[in-house]
Amino acid sequence: MKFEPLKRAVLVALLLLTQILPPFDAKAQESTSLVKGIVHGADNESLAGVSVIIRNNKTNFTSGTQSDTAGVFTFSGVPAGGPYSFSVKMVGYEPQNLSGYTLKGGTTFSLVIDMKSSATGLGEVVVTGVFDKRKKMEASVAISTISANQVSKLAPVSAADILKNVPGVYVNSSLGEVRNTVYSRGVSVGSNDGASGYYYVSMQEDGLPVTNVTCSNYGPDYFLRADATVGRLEAVRGGTASILGANAPGGIFNYITKEGGDKTQGEVVAKYGLEGNGKNSFYRTDINVGGPLGKDWFWNAGGFYRYAEGARYPGYPMNNGGQFRGNLVKKYNTGSLKFYAKYLNDHNGWFEFTPTLSFTNPKPAPGFSGSSNVLMPSIQQNFSINQTGERAIYNNKDLIHSIDKSAGFNWEQRFGDGWSFNNAMRYSDKSTTWNTNGSVYPIALTDLAIYTRMNTVGQPGTYHFRDLKSGQDLATVATLNGRDFTVTNSTLPGGQVAPNSLFYEPLLFISNKTKEYLDQFSLTKRLDKMSFTFGGFFGSTKLDRLNGRIGFALGTVEPQPQIVAITRTNPDGTTALVTNSNGVMTVNRVGQTVNHATQNQLAFFFGHNWQITPALNLDWGVRYETARVKGYNSPSVANQDTAGGIDKNPLTLYDNANATTPVTFNFNRRINTFSYSAGLNYKINNHLSVYGRFSQGNKAPDFDLYINATTDFLVKTLDPQAQKVKQFEFGIKARTENLNLFITPFYSLLSHVPNLQTFQNVDQTNYNPSPVYNKYRTYGVEVEADYSFAKHFNIHGVLTLQRSKALEFKTWLANNPGPQDDSLVTTFSGNETDNIARSIINITPSYNLDKFFAQFTWSFMGKRQANVANAFLLPSFSQFNFSTGYDVSKKFRLSFVINNIFNTYGVMSWSRPGAFNNALDRQGFTKQMYQEAVKNNQPYSTVAIAPRAYFMTATFKF
């Protein structure tokens, strides 16, 4: 390696000499030229075996060659003139197309080409998950990279959706742009659909977590958007994530933004689409521009704006908003300083469950399709926050409204004598406000649960259900005692799904406000054959949260449900209004639980890298982390208002109950963890290396554990304990002229996973049995490959094969009300873990020819156990996507994408059949219940991948 600068200098000198020395045969060279060039990769490394083609379309001249071991290529006897173009290609690197060159007869034309690594470029230098910058070939960590160029050929549903191109990673983006689920290597318990989808991983921007707060229905993807300002994505699975990630043993996924270069340049990307099988409009514009700003100063700025009706349109846009961000970089001889800021203001909804038939070949129930939306129409409802006197407005067209205002800096400093220092800091002010539905399931008009939620149990009369808009009678229900109900008339739609039923449409209002300061630093000392790194992480977070249901409505069982108005004729002939003019009932009855929490998180880590021999490298590291969480919870309590509510009218039932918050529960807890990891990488030669790694990480509880402590019992028994994640992995990395291959067998053991349950006493109050702890095991293999099998043809693929088991699964079984006869069962120990796909495949063959490209992607999701009871298997499915593009000119490209070409209904999430309360209990669905449901062809509920969508994109570069 120490002779590389001298070798490059000699090669460049030789290229210059060929221009200075007189030609041997001047006559022959008057009409021809000599072309010589050198190809560089990462860190100016010379690349051998690079395919170089020179052509002149005017004269139909074409010639091809390959670079030699020094990275040099030569074309002799090239006819003078032009214009000439060069096509440069090598597996693992982005192809280069250079054009517009004119050759002079009797001269030598010199060319220096720099190649950029692509997704599986094992020669690429990475910065995530390593103690110092290293090439993939030399790193003992499972890491993948995805370039901006690759993303530009896709139409991902969300930022997380891009991770489907990373082996070992499971992504569920079926809910839409937000509330995705991401985990790797089966480390998933607790990552419920949408609610805790990032429990074990760290989603990062420029080396820092997007947010250090995760709790039920609050996570990083509310503030994470991949737009034209993102340069690349680095994805680390397991391994060193335990050491270099904050409380994230499952992996680190780092979205790295672009910086300005020596020339001012940029791009504008305009995209128009039709989602929902061609029914719903999509508009988006991205921009990115950057360049120099004075001596050694560089800038970059951009963002996006998007309006989208969504794959399942409820009558208002499901995604509407955008972001802007920029950075300013100062580079100097011994380092660099980067300042950056971001402002995001976005509205996002998610897709609820669709009524479905058949467990083995799931299809939407009659009257529904893959593009059906069951969210209720637009409603604006005033409400008070408990009895504070503060008023607010619920508006479901606002969906989840997320705002992120953040700023920070990254500082790299080299002190000389092998010392260097890095520091990344960010301050952010974030908020999300929920104004939307959740848990939309059919509920029968004879189900006592409806009237319990109406707060009318025990009150006799005749209920009338009418269409809120038209006033049309839909159903009549009579009760003599307020507990037994009879449908006397019904013209309700959806009879084939759930006869005499309506959709339960709760109005959820959740406000999260977070202020965060995050800082990570490292100090490294490099010696001749080793380096030592000491670093730390500090995170200070303040969370204020309101969480509650301001009321609920009932909608017809059909796509785009219609809200019903409800009245009750009392035995004395008077009429009671169950719903208000919006169709909402029990406004303010449940109220909001008030949460306040602060977390101070401090970690220190140490890493040692030792180049034992030129071929053998050892790295190991440890991390100590401590987190203190303190705050209070004030749960709301529903009270009946005998005076008739706000309007003092006892016959307007919708406002005859108000919530109060009479009790506050305080908490103050600390948790400490210690993690370690070690790996060996052996470089057999420049084309082959192997590595092995063992890691033990920890996952401390998220904020959920603390903000759910809303009783005296739960606070007194609050005992935060970390889950343990052990991982073994062995990697084989091979690089040849036509192939890049990365094979990683792995073994993961997740233990000390709590199972927290809530049961009822005889008096209807709740109690919690003692927590029990479970253990899960996953083993498998990850494969990532890039293969050039013919001229202009390439294939990229990722494959995950795995099997998972609940080694220990204990759960309390509640029999009669009260704890006296509860029993602890271990029935499910030894069962396959739920929602761990046995196989995940993503294969993309592509064709690239000068200005044209086309690629076809096959994505396969294997069978998954539906629950830990192993009641049934969610079926496997395939999705096919296609994209193509053409460079109209150097600056202008048109491209076209079709996602889900065959409109596959691929199930990602499900809820069990039966009454509303049963639908919420997925784990309680047994094999016997499944067999009965199949026998009776019972409907259940599913969320599937997005239906077919079309996108046309115009990209203008300047």
N, C-alpha and C positions, 0 to 999 in steps of 0.2 A: 504493500500500500504506500510506503514512503517514496517509491519511485514514480507514482502516478503523475505528480506535477511535472517531473522531468520528461516523462514519456509524452505528455500532452504538448509540452513546449517544443519537443523535437518534431512532433507531427505537424504542428502549426508552422514551424520553420521550414519543413520540407514543402508544405503547400505554398509558402511564399517563394521559396527558391525556384519552384517550377514556373513561377511567373517571371522571375528575374532572368534565369538562364536562357540563352538563345535557343531557338528550336533547332533540332537536328536536321529536319527536312522541312525547310520553310515553304517549299512549293506545295507539299502535301497538306501543310497546315493552313494554307491560305483560306481554304473553304471548310475546315473542320476545327473543332475545339476539344480540349481535354477537360473533363469535369471530375473534380476530386472533392470529397467531403468527409466529414467525421460526425458520428452520431454519439451524443451524450445522454445519459440517464440521470438518475438521482445523484446529487453531489458530484456532478461532472464525470461520473463513471462512464468509461467507454463501453459501448454496447456492441456485441458481436452478433451476427446472424440476423441483422435487421434487413428486411426486404425494402429495396429502393427501386422505383420504376420512374424513368424519365420518358416524357412523351411530348410530341408536337402534333396537335390535332390538324393543323393546316397541311402538314406534309405526310401525316400518318406515320411519323417516326415513333417507334416505341422500343425501349431497351430496358432490361432489368438486371439487377445484381444484388449481392448481399454484402453487408459490412464484414470486415475480417475481425480477427481477435483484438485488434487495436481500435475497432470501431470505424475503420476507414473504408470507403468505397470509391471506385473509379469507373468512369465511362470514357473510353477513347474513341476518336474518330466521329464525334457527334457533329452533324452538319451545322454550320453557322446559321444564325437567324433566330426566329422565335415566333410566337411566344412558347417557351417551354414550361412544363409543370413537373413537379416531383410528388410522387405518392410514397410515403414512408410508413411502414407498418411492422409491428412486432407484437406477439402475444403478450398481454400484460401491460401494454402501453396504449395510450390513445393515438389513433392514426393521425398523421400529419399530411396535409395537402398544401403544397406551396406552388404558386403559379405566378406567371407574368415575367419570366426571365428571358433575356435576349443574350445569345452567345456570339462573341466576335471570333472570326476565323483567326487561327494562329495564336490563340491565347489559351490560358488555363483559367477555368472558372472554379472558384472555391466556395464551399458551402459548409456551415456549421449548423447542425440540427440538434435541438434539445427536445427530448421525448418526456412526456408526462405519464406517470403510471396510471393505469386504470384500476378497476375494482380489485383484481387479484394480482396486481403487479407485486411480486414478492421482492423486487428490488426497491420498492417504495419506502421512503422514510416516514415513520409514524411517530406521533407525540402522545397519544392517549394510551394509558395503561402501562407505560414504561417509565423507568426512573430517569432515562435520558433518551434523546432522539435515537431511534434505531431503525435499520431496515427490517422489513418483515422476515426476510430470510434468516436474520440473526436474532430474532426476538422469540423468547420462550413464552409466548402468549397467543391466544386465539383471537386474532383481530382481522376485521374486514374493512375495506374502505369503498365508498361509493362516491363517484365524482359528480359534479354539477352537470357535466355533459351526459352522463347516464340518466340522471333524473329528468333532464330536458326531453328525453325520448319517452317518458312515462306520463301518466295522468294519475298520480296517487290520490287516494281518498283523503289522506291526512299526512302529517309529518311522520307519524309512526308507521304508516303504511309502506314507506320506503324500506323499512327494516325487513320486509318479506324477502329481500334479496340477500339476507345474511343467514348463513346456516345456523341451526340450533335455536333460532329465535321464533317464537310463536307470536303472531300478531292477530288480534281481533279488532278490525276497524268497521265492523258491520253496523255499529251505532252511528257512524258518521265521522265528522272531522274531530270531534272531541269525545271524551270518555272511552278511549281505546284501551285495550289490554295488551301489555308487552311483558313477556318473560322468556327466559332461556333455560334450556337443559332440564326442564321439568320442575324448576324451582318456582312454584306457582301458587302454593296453598295460601289463601288470603287474597290472591289477585282475582277478586270476583268481577263479573262483567260490569265494566263501567265504574263501579264504586271504588275499587282499590286496584286499578289496572296496572299501576307502576310500583307495586309494593316492594319489590326486591331489586329494582334497577334504578339507575340515575340517568335521567335525560338532561343533557348539558348543552350549553351554548358557549363556545370558546373556553372550554375547560372548567366552567362552574355550573352547578345545578341550576336548571331553569327556575326551580323553587325548592326550598328545603322543607316545605310543608306538604304532606300528603295526609288526607283523611277522607272519610266517606264522601264520595262525589266532589272531591276537590283534588286536582292533580296538575302535573306539569303541562299536559297538552292543552289546557285552557290558554296557555301563554306561549306555545311553541308552534311556529309556522315556518315551513320551508319555502322560501321564495327565491327570487333571482339573486339575492345577496349572499346565499349560502354557497360556499366554494366546494365543500365536500363533507362527508360524514364518516367518522371513524367509530367502529362498533367493536367493543371488547366483551367477550362472553366469559363470565366467571373469572378465575385466576386472580390477576393483580387488581381486579376491581375491589377485592376485599381490603386492599391496602391503600389504593389511590382514589377510591370513591367514598363519598360520605354516606355511610350506612347503606351501602348498595352492593351486597355480595353477588348478586345475580348478573351484573354487567354494567358497563358505562357506554352510553351512546351519545357521542359528542358531535354536534352540528357546528362546523367551523366556518365563519363568515369570510368573505373576500376582502382583500385589501387593495388599495390603489397601486399601480405600477409606474413605469417610467413614461408611459404615454397615456394621455387622456382618452379613455375609451369606455364604451358601455353598451347596453342592450335594452331594448324594449320588447316585451313579450305580451302579445294580445291573444287571448284564448276565448273561443266561443264553443259552448257545448250544449248537448241535449242529454239530460240525465233521465232516469226513470223509464228506460226503454224508449227513449226518444221523445218523451212528453214534456219535460220540464227544462227551463232555460238556465244556462250557466254563462256568466260573463266574468272575466278576470283579466287584469292588466298588471304585469310585473315590470319593474324598471331597476336597473343597476348601472351606476356610472362611477368612475374613479380615475385617478391619475395623480401626477405630481402637483405639489403646492409649495413652490419655493425649494430651496436647497435642502435635500434630505427629508423633506416633508411630503407625505402622501395622504390622499383622502379617498374615501369610498362611501357611497350613500345609495339608498334605494328602498324598495318595499313593494307592496301590492295593495290592490283593492279588488274585492270580489263580491258579486251578487249571485246567489244560487238558490233556485227554488228547491233543490234537493232531489235525491233519488226517489224519495217518497214525499210528495208535495201535500201539505195540509191546508193550503190556501193562503199561506204567507211564506216568505223566503226562509229557508232553514239555515242559510249562512249568508251573512251580510256585514261587511266591514273590511278592515285591513290593518296594515302596520307600516311604519317608517323607521328606518334605523340607519346609522352612519358611524364611521370611525375616522380618526385622524391619527396617523402614525409618524413618529419621528425616528429615523434610523441614524445611528452614529457608529463610529468605529468599534465601540465596545458593547453595543447593544441596541435596544429599541424600546420605545414607549408608545403604547397604543391606547388612545382614549375612545370610548364608544358610548352610544346612547340608543335607546329604543323606545318607541311609543306604539302600543298596540291597542286598538279599539275594535272589538269584534263581537258579533252576535252569532251564536251557534245553537242549533237544536240537535236532538238525537232521535233515532227511530225506535218506536216502541214495538211490542210483540204483535205479530200477525197471526190470526187464527189459522190453524194448519191441520191437515189430515194426513195419516200414514206416518208411521215411525221409520219404516224401511225405505220409503221413497217419498219424502216430505214434499207436499204441495200446498199452496194456499187454499183454504177452504172455499167452497162455492161463494161467489160474489166478491172474492178478494183476489189480489194478484201480488206479484213480487214488488210492485211499485205502489201498493196501497199504504196509506197512512192512517193510523187510528187516533192521532192527536185531535183534541177538540178544536173547533174554530176559534177565531179571535175573541177574547174576552178581556175587558178592563174592569177591575173590581177594586174599589176603595176598601181599606181595612185599617184597623188600629193595631199597634204593636202592644199586645197584652193590655194592661191598663195604665200605660205610661202617658197616654194622651198623644203620643206621636202617631201620625198618620202616614200611610204609604199607599202606593198603587201597584196592584198586580196587573201586568200586561203580558200575556203569553206570546205576543208577537216579538217581544224583546228576547225571548228564549233565555239562553245563558249569556249574559252580557259581561264580557271580560275586558278589563283595562289593565295594562301593564306600562308603568313609567319607570324605566331603569337606566342607570348610567354606571360606568365603571372604567377600569383601566387594566391593561396587562403590561408588565414591565419585565424585560429581560436584560440582565447586566452581566458582562464578563469582566472579571477583575484582574485577569492574568494569573500566571502560575497555576492554571487548571481550575481556578475558582469561578463559579458562576452562580447567579441568583435569579430566581423567577418569582414573580408575585402577580396574582390575579385577584381583583377586588370588584365587587358590584353591590350597589344599593338599589333596591327596588320598592316601589309602592304599587301593590297589586290589589285588584278587587274583582270579584265575580258576584253577579246577582242572578239568581234563578227566578224565572217566571215561566214555568212550564209544567207539563204533566209528568207522571211516572207511574209504573205499575198499572197499566191500562189492560184490564182483563174483563171478560163478560161476568156479570153477576145476575142471578135469577131474581125476578120480582117477588118470588116466594121465600127468598133467603133472608133470614132474620138480620144478617149482617148489614143489609141496606138500611134497615130501620134503626139499627143500633147507631150507625153513623149519622142518620137523620136526627138522632136524639128523640125518637118518638116511640120507642118500645113501650108496650103496655097501654097505648092510646088507641081506642077503637075508632073506626070510621071507614070511609071509602076513598081510596086514593085515585086520582085522575092524572094520567101522564099524557101530555100534549106536546106536539112539535113547537118549540119556542118561537120559531119564525112564523109559521103558517097558522098555528093554533089548532092543527088537525089532531083529533083524538087518536092516540096510539094504543093505550091500554087502560084498564080499570082493575083495581085490586081491592078486595074487601077483607076486613078483619073485625071480628067481634071482640077479641080480647087484646089486640095489639101484639100478639105473638104468633098466631097462626094465620097465614095469608092465602087467599084464593084469587086466582086470576079469573075474572068474570068476562073479560073482553080483551082481545089483543089483535092488532094488525102490525105488530112490530116487525121490522126487517131482521134478517139474520137467523131465521128459524132453523136453517140447516146447520148453523154453527152452535147456537145456544138458544133454544126455544124460550120465548117470554123473558128475554134477558136484555140488559143494557150494559154498555161499557162504563166501568167505574173510572171517572176522570178527576183525580185529586188535583187541587191547585197548590203546587208546592212553591213556597217562597223561601229561598236560602240566600243569605247575604254573607259573604266572606271578605274580610278586609285584612290584608297582610302587609306588614312592613318588614323588610329583610335586609340584613347586612351580611355578606358572605366574603370570605377572604381565604385564599390558599397560597402558601409560599413554599419554596424549596431552595435549599442551599447545597450545591454540589461541588465536590472536590474530585478532579480527575487526575489520576496518575497514569503511568505508562500502560499498565495492563488492568487497571481497575478504577472504579469510581465509588464515592460514598455520597449518599444523599440524605439530608435531614430536612424534614418539612413539617408543616402544620396546617390545620384547617380550623377556621372559626366561623360559626354561624349564629347570628342573633335574630330571632324571629318573634314577632308579636302578631297574634291572631285574634280577631274579634269576629264572632259568628252569630248570626240569627238563623234558626232552623225550625221550620214548622209548616203546617198545612193551614192555609187561611180559609179553607172550605172545600167543597167538592161538588161536582156536577155529574149528571148521567147523560150518556150519549147513545144514540142508536148504533146497533151492531152492523156497521157497514163502513166502507172506505169514506174518509172525511165525515166522521159522525156528526149528526145534528143534535144539539143540546135539547133536552126536554124540560118543559115547565111542569111543576108538580103542585097540585092542590089536594086538600083533603076535606071531604064533607063530613062534619062531625055528627054524632048521634042527635045533637040538639038542632041540627039544620044549619048551623053556622059553617062558614068556609074558612079554613086555615091555609095560608100561603106557605108551603114548604120551601119553595125556591123564590129568590128575588127576581127582578126583571132581567138579570143576566143568566138565570137558570142555575144560580149558585145557592147552596144550602149550608147551614151551620157556619156562617161567616164568623170568624174569630173564636170559635168554640175551642179548638185545640191550642191555638196561640203559637208563640215561638219560644224555643229554648234559647237562652242567652249563654254563650260560651266566651270566655276570655282566657287566653293561655299565652305564656311566653316560654320560649325555649332557647337556652344558651348551650350550644354544642361546641365542644373543643376536642381536637384530635391532634396527635403527633405521630409521624411515621418516619421510619428509617429504612433505607434501601442500600444494598451493596451489590455492585456488579463487578465480576472478576473474569477477565479473559485468561483462563487458566493456560490454554494453548491457543495457537492461531485458529484452531477449529472448535475448541470447547469453551463455552461461556456459562458461568453460573451467576444467577441473580436471586436474591432473597430479600424479604422485607417483613417488617412488623408494623402494626398500627395499634395505638391505644386511643380509645374514644370515650368521652364522657358527655352525657347530656342531662341537663336539669330542666324539668318542665313544671311550671307552677301556674296556678290560675284558679278560676272558679266556674261553676255551672249553675245556672238558675233555670230549672225546668218549669214549663208552664203547667198550670192546673186548670181544668175546665170546671166552671161553676154555672149552675142554672140561674138565670136571671128571672125571678118571679114577677118583676115589675114590667115585663114585656120587652126588654131589650132597649136598644137605642131609641126606637120610635115609641116606646111605652105601649105597644100593642101586642098583647099575648097571642093574637091570631097570625102575626107575621113570625112564623117559627124560625125563619132563617137567621134571625139575630137575637134569639132568646137565650143565648149562652155566651159568656165571655170568659176569657182565660186570664189568670193572674199568675204571678211568679213570686209566691210568698217565701220561698226557702232558697238559700244559696249554699252550695256545697263547695268547699275549698279543697285544693289538692296541691301537693308539693313533693315531687319525687325525683330521684336521680338514678341513672343507670350507667354502668361502666362496662366496656367490652374490650377484648384483646383479640386481634386477628393476626394471622401470619400466612406467608406464601413463599414457596421456593421453586425454582425451575432451572433445568439444564438444557442448553441448546448445543447440539453438535453439528457443525457444518462439514459434511462429508466431502463435498466439493462445491464449486460455484453453482451446481445444478441441483443439489440435494442436501437437505438437512433434516434433522429430527430433534424433537424436544419432549421433555416430560415435566409435569408440574403438579404439586400438591398444594392445596389452599384450605385454610379454615377461616371462614368469615362469620360475621354476626349480623343479624337484622333486629335492631331495637324496635319496639312498638312505635307505630305512627301516632298521630294526635288522636285517632279514634279512641284508643284505650282511655285517654284522659277525659275527653269531652263527653264520653258516654257514661261517666261516673256521675249519675244524676239521682242517686239515692244514698242514704247514710251508709247502708250496707256496702254498696259498691265503692264508696270512697274509703271506708275502713279496710276493705280487702284489696284495695288497689295495689298491685304488686307487679310492676313492669319487669319482664324478663325477656332476654334476647333469644331469638331463634338461632340455631347453629346450622351453618351450611359448610359441609365438607365436599371438596371436589378433587378428583384425580383426572388428569388428562394427558394424552400422549399425542404428539403431532408429527406428521410427515409432510414435508414441503418439498415439492419437486418443480424445477423450472427447466424447460428445454426450449428449443427454437420455436416449437409450435404449441407448447403446453405449459400452463401454470396449474399446479394441483396442490390442494391443502386438505389432508385427511386428519381428523381429530376424533379418536375414540374418547369417551368421557364417562365418568361415574359421579353422581351427585347424591348426597345424603342430607336431607333436610329434617332437622329434629327439634324437639321442644316447641312444637306448634300448638298453641292453646286452642281448646274448643270451649268457647264460652256460650252458655245457654241461659234462657230465661223461661221460667214456668210460672203458673198461677196458683195462688192459694185458694181456699174455699171462698174467702171473701172477695175474690176477683183481684186482689193486689198481687204484684209480681214478686218473685224471689229468684235468686240465682244459685244453682248448685255449685259445688266446688269445681274450679276449673280442672280439666284434664289435659294432658299433653300427648301429642301424637308424633309419629315419625314416618317419613316417606323416602323412597329410594328410586332413582332414575338412572339407567345406563343406556348408552347409545353411541352413535357415530355421526359426525358432521363431515360433509364433503363439500368443497368449493373448487370449481374447475373452470378454466378458460382454455379453449382449444381451437386453434386455427386449422381446419381440416382440408381446406382448399383455398385457391386464390379467391379473395373477396368474401370468403365464407368463414364465420366464427360461431362458436357455441359457448355460452356461459351457463353454468348450472350450479345450484346449491341443493343439497340433499341432507335431510335429517331422519335417521332411523332411531327409535328409542322405545323403551318399555319402562313403565313406572308402576310402583307398588306401594300401598299403604302398609308398611311393616307393622306399625302399631296404630290402631284407630279405636279409641275409647269414646263412648258417648253415654250421657245419662238418658234413660228412658223414663218419661213421666207417665205414671199410671193414673191414679186418682188425684184430684187437686190436693196440693200440699206435698211437702218433701218426705212424709213418713214412709211412703212405699216406692220412692224412686229407686231405680236399679241401674247399676253401671254395667254396660254391655260392651263386648269386644267383638261383636258379630262380624264387623267389616275388616278386621285385621287380616291381612293377606290379600285383600281385594286389589284390583288395579286402580290406580289413582284416577280420579275423574278429570276430564278435559285436557288430558295429555295426548296429543295426536301421536299415533304409532309411527306415522311417516309424514314428512312435509317436503315437497319437491317443488322447485322452481327452475325451469329450463328455458333458455332463450337462445334459439338460433338466429343469426343475423346475417345480412348481406350488405356490404359497403362497397360502393363503386363511385369514386370521385365525389360527385355532388349528390349522390342518391344513397339512401339507406332504407332498409326495411327489416323489421324484427317481429318475431312471433313468440309469445310467451305462454307456456303451459304451467299452470300452478295446480298442485294437487294437495288436498288436505285429507290425511288419512283418518281412519276410524278413531273415535274417542269414546271412552266410557261416559255416559250421561251423568252419573253421580257415583258417589263412593259405594253405594249399595250395588253397583253394577247391574241396575235394572235392565238396561239395554244399551246398545252402542249407537251413537250418532253416526250416520252413514258417511262414508268418504265421498268426495266430490272433486271435480276438475273445473277449473276456470281457464278460459283462453282469451288472451289479449293480443292485439295487433297494432303496430305503429309503423309509419313510413314518413319519409321526408325528402325534400329536394331543395338544394341550394340554388335558388333562382339567380343569385349573384353572390359575390363575396360577402355582401352585407345583409342579404335577405334570404330567409329560409321559410318554407311552408311545410307544415307537418300535420299528420292526421293520426288519431288514435281511436281505436274501438276497444273498450273494456267489456269483458264478459260477453264475448261474441255470440255465444249460444244461449244467453240469458238463463244461465244455470241458477237454480234455487238452492244454494249451498248453505245449510244451517250452521250457524256459529253459536247460537244461544237458544235455550228452550225453557219453557215452564210447563209444569205438569197439568194434566186435565183435571176437571172437577170444579168445585165452587171456588169463589174468589180467594178465600183464605188458604185453600189447598194449593192454588197456583203458586203461592209464595214459598211453599215448602218443597223445593226441588229434591233435597236429600231424603225426604220422607217417602219418596215414591219407590215402592218395592217391586221386585220381579213379578209377584202375584198381581199387584195393581196394574203393571204393564200388560200382562197377559189378558186381564179383564178389559183393559182399554183397547187392545188390538181386536179382541173378540167383538166388541161393540162398536168398533170404528169411532171411538171417542175423539172429538177435536181437542187439540192442545195448542200451545202458542210457541212461536219461534221468531228469531231474528236472523235473517239471512244476509249473505253478501249483497252488495249493491247490484241492482239489475243492469242490463245493457246500457251503455252510455257512449256517446260520440263526442269527440273534441277536435276542433280545427285550431291550429296555432300558427300565428305569424310572428317570426322573430326578426327584428331589425337590429343589426350591430353597427356601431359607429365608433 
